[in-house]
Amino acid sequence: MSSTHFGFQTVDEREKASRVRGVFDSVASKYDIMNDMMSMGLHRAWKAYTVAVANLKPGERVLDIAGGTGDLSRAFARKVGETGMVVHTDINEAMLRQGRDRLLNEGLVLPTNLCDAEKLPYKSESFDLVSVAFGLRNMTHKDQALAEMCRVLKPGGRLLVLEFSQVAAPLRKPYDWYSFKILPRLGQMIAGDAESYRYLAESIRMHPPQAELKAMMKTAGFGHVDVHNLSAGIVALHAGIKC
């Protein structure tokens, strides 16, 4: 039996996906409000920066993995226009439904698929850009997911991984205090769920830091990887180009 981490807990690999699903089933309806509260609105700037780095052109094809409530899918769709395509995906049905409904309410009809990033149901060399924002840390086999993202990209295609990362050393103590004392209380007050936000804080600490994730992306087939630290490393954007 293989084991992996779920936050600070060690669990059977087969159990992790269902436990992560439970977290996002619980918070889906309050996800956007909590993002604004816990990041003090900064998540919007991080995503806007990601869209700028993507530098999409009309007609390009984009795969948005762990697309959730659709922030990036919406922004990408505006860049690629009617001649392009953005596929909005997530492994969690509740999150995907929230995103699909939001996009439809804004008049955006995008292909929306429930799928596992570790086994993408797309042909090789199908996309110009793949993005995953705040989703990689929840995946059991990150190396397998990164290899799949590389597979579906065209040669020279780009992968953007926006994820919580290792904060600069002088800020680690106050960041830990906020993460483990304040964040679960916010989760309880707004989403009625302290445990899911305690898991969030723990999962960030278990995620590979900047240099380690860069090395993983290179192993997966990305010849060049840039790392953009945002907000003193609270979040990092890894931008890789497929060989």
N, C-alpha and C positions, 0 to 999 in steps of 0.2 A: 504494500500500500504506500503510495507516494503522498507526502504532506506538503503543505504550502502555508503561507501566512494569510490571515484575515485580520487586518490590523496587527495587534500585538499577540493575537492567538495563533496557535498552530492547529490547522484543520486538515482533514482529508482533501486532496485535490478535487475530488468529485463533489465535495460539499461547497467549495468556495463560490462557484457561480450562482448557486441558489441563494446563498447568504447575501451576496452582493445584490442580487435581484430583489431580495427582501428589503434591503436598505433603500433602494431607489423606488420600489413600489410604495414605500412608506412616505417618502418625501416629495414625490413627483408633483403633487398639486401645489406645493409651497416652494418648489425648487428655485424659481426665479426671484421670489421675494427674499429667500435666504441668501442667495448669491449676492444680492445688493447689500443686505445687512452685514454679512460676515466679511465682505471685501470692501465695505464702505463705497461701493460703486466701482471699485477699480477693475473688476472683471470686464467691464465694458471697454475700458482702455486697453486691457490686455488683448481682448478679441479684436479690437480695431487695429492694433499693431500687427496682429497675425494676418489680418486681411491685407494690410499694406505690404507686408513681406511677401505674401502670396503673389502679388503683382499679376493677377489674372487678366487674361485677354478675352475679348468676345469670341465665343465658339469653343472655348476649352471645356474639358470634361473633368468634373470634380467628384470625389467620393468623400463624404463627411462621416467619419466613423465616430460612434458614441455621440451622435449629433444632438441627442436629448431634445431640449425645447426649441432648437432650431436657430439659435442666434447666428452661428457661422453660416449655416445653409442659406439663410435669408440674405446675408451680406454677399456671399459668393454668387448667388443667383443674380444679383443686381450687376455684378461685374461681368459675368459670362454672357448675359443677355439671352435673347430668344434662340440664338444659334448654338448656344452652349447647353450644358446639362449639369445639374447638381443632384447627386443621389444622397438622400438623407437617411442614415441608418442608425440603429441602436440595437443592443441585445435585450434591452428592457422594454417590454410592451407599453407599460404605463408612461414611461418617459417619451417614447416614440409617439404615442397617441397625443400627449400634450403638445409636442412639437408640431405634429401634422395639423392639429386643429388650429394652432396659432398661425401657421403658414397659410392655411386655407382662409382663415379670417382676414388675412391681409391680401388675399387674391393670388397667392403663390401656390401653384399646383406642382409639386416636385415628386419624382419617384421616391417612395418611402418604403424601406425594407427592414424587416426584423432579421438581423443576422449577427453571427459571432465573428469577431475580428480575427480569431485564430483559424477560421475556416471560411474565408470570404467566397461567396458564390458568384464571382465575376471572372471573366476571361483574363488571362495574362495580357499585360500591356494595353489596358483599356482606358486608363485615366492619365490626365496631365498633372493632376494634383490630388494628393490624399491628405486629409487633415484628421487629427484626433485631439480633442481638447478636453482635458480633465477626465480622461477615460482610461489611459494606458495603465495607470497605477492599479486599477481594479482588475486587470487581466491576469489570469493565472500563469500563462506561458507568454511572457512579454516578448521573448526572442522569436517565438513562432508567429505572434501577431505582427511583429516588425517585418519578418520575412514575407508574410502574406501581403503586407502593404507594399513592399518592394516588388513583389511578383505582379501585382495588378497595375503598377505604374509603367508608363511608356519609358523607353530609354531617355534619360535626361529629365524625367519627371521629378516632381518635388514632393517630399513628405514634410509636413509641419506637425510637430508634437508640442502642444501647449499643455504644460503640466506644473503642478506645485513641485517645488524643488528644494534644494538646501539653501536656507537663508544665510546671509553674511554673518560671520561669527559674532560681532558685537550685538546683534539683534536676537540671538538665539534664545536667551533667557526670557526676555519679554514676549517673544513669539510663542514660546512653550507655555507661558502663563496664559496668554490669550487663547491658545489652541485647546488647552485641557481644562481651563477654568471657565472661560467666557463662552466659547463656541457651543459646548453642550447645553448651556443655559439658554442661549439664543435658540438652539434647536428645539428645546422643550417649550419655550414661550411661543414660538412662531409656528413650528411644524408639529408640536406635540410629541417630539421624538428626540430625546437627548442622546440615546445610544447610537443612532445613525451618525450623528455629528461627532461623537467620540470616536467612532470608527474612521470617519474622515480624517481626523487629526492623526490617528495612529497610522493610517494607510499612507499618509504623506511621509511619515518618518521611515517607513519601510520601502519607499520607492527609491530606485537608484538615483544618486546625485548626478549633477550635470556631466562630469567627465565619464562616469560609468555608463550613463545612457548614450552619450556620444559614441563610446566604444561599441556598445551593443548595436547601434544603428550602422556603424561601419561593417561590423560582422555580418549584418543582415543584407548587405549589398549596396550601401550608400557610400559612394566614393568621397564625397565632400560633405561635411556636416559643420554648420555654424551653430554656436550657442549664444542666445541673446538673454541675458539675465534681466528680469524686469522686477521693479520694486525690491531691489537689494537681494534678489534671488528667491524671494517668496515664490515666484513663478519663473520658469524658464521656457523659452521657445527654442526648440531644436529644429533646425531647417536642414534637411538632407537632400542631396541630389543623387538619383539612381545612376549607377555607372552605365 
